[in-house]
Amino acid sequence: MRWDHRVGRRLKLRDLHILLAVTQAGSMAKAAKELAISQPAISRAIADMEHTLGVSLFDRSPRGIEPTEYGHALIKRGVAIFDELQQGVRDIQFLSDHTSGELRIGCTSGLSEGIVLAAINRLSRKYPRIVFHVVPSGHPVIYDALRERRIELGISRKPEPALEEDMELETLFEDSLAVVAGAQNPWARRRKINLIELVNEPWAWPAPGTGLDTLVVEAFRAIGHQPPRATVYADAINMRIRLAATGNFLAVVPASMMKFSAPHESIKMLALDLPTTRREIGIITIKNRRASPVAKLFIECAREVAKSSPRRSI
């Protein structure tokens, strides 16, 4: 009998469940109590797995047990197996009732308030029982979250220099940074502005060293000028918007946030182009991993939003 057939017949879901329970509990006695089975049954299941695989899955010591490198390898795949089973159950629930389901999306705060917000708003009107989990994520956090199935898809700018090998990206649109000011700020009434005119204004943009901060710095250097120091460095996009709304600050936000979401009556996007900040925005998924029905709905909706939303200044 082939080795993989032998493992397939002797390694059961129950065994993997016990393996995960022992790992989480840190001891066979605690796992037995949590699973409401005897400790000898736990020990026998672990021993049978080790015999089948021909390796030791745990290191035993007076302080408890820890997975070996072989144990960690099986645990990693075991978690994926149970996640896939849970997703299968959710898929069945959605197929039997198209008005329900759950989706976990990873994205930055700027994109969450732009295209992600617009797509969720559209879908929620049609499918009010779908639950969306929007998880703050950027590179490389999105990659790990996708691999570990903490999210099903990510919305992000195209990474540089390249996308990681096990990932794929479908480009939705091209985004850039925008400069916003309070509706009563004199700059908001100007029809054309050069970036160099704004050097001495009080600015609010993301923390030094972040991706958006780097883009702002590059935009100033592209016009032959050293970037000014921002008055306020804040990653929280709502804080930057509120500062701009006071009329005392200029703030940097993704242009898509202004174009795809509901109007921000307290702020205006300045008539200023920052071409060096343009980047492709798309949907990142794991290669060869089947999308759930809810994810497919969201992807299709995001495509429609990207195509149909007006290119307007607020």
Secondary structure, 3 states (H helix, E strand, C coil): CCHHHHHHHHCCHHHHHHHHHHHHHCCHHHHHHHHCCCHHHHHHHHHHHHHHHCCCCEEEECCEEEECHHHHHHHHHHHHHHHHHHHHHHHHHHHHCCCEEEEEEEECHHHHCCHHHHHHHHHHHHCCEEEEEEEECCCCHHHHHHHCCCCCEEEEECCCCCCCCCEEEEEEEEECEEEEEECCCHHHHCCCCCHHHHCCCCEEECCCCCHHHHHHHHHHHHCCCCCCCCCEECCCHHHHHHHHHCCCCEEEEEHHHHHHCCCCCCEEECCCCCHHHCEEEEEEEECCCCCCHHHHHHHHHHHHHHHHCCCCCC
